[in-house]
């Protein structure tokens, strides 16, 4: 029996909306909630012997980098292992032994994108009716605007959506399993030389909770997608969901 596909919403910040529209962003990472038990995560304290060894290896690596005129250790790693740049995301081996919640998406499901938006007429007349043409913050302020009545992406109704995505897969991974190819697929601009560094800055800027930063290496859902069909008006009886339900919190990545 063929499974029924689901449609759920997901928040994205303006620059990543543009990356989706440009075809650069084809995957997103969202925190797994709840996170696996702490016993299954990296220890917060590293033994002194390991710290000394890490410093020794770092100094040795820096010497090699200086000789090659490079500044980022990740560039040396990817140069030595080209496969890291082209291998798609795969489930972590650890994930099969962890009590993870059910994946929030399956192949064939659809995501409708929530982004910052507004009614075009209200940019000219603050008292204009909340109806008519829609404009999007990712595209900039409308020409001739006298006001800035932007509405949060969280409050976007389905009828205002302009982007729908087809889910190809949804797998669990540790955040730091990201490769250069993954970072590019997250929407990193082509002129950025350090895609993983770009993603780290983005993730940490949007995730400031203790234990969920890049260095904490939390568990995430890696959701890969492709552009979907043109948005279709949702039934008026549809229950608008702010996120995508249990196991996946709101996040604009």
Order of alpha helices (4+ residues) and beta strands (2+ residues): beta-alpha-beta-alpha-alpha-beta-beta-beta-beta-alpha-alpha-beta
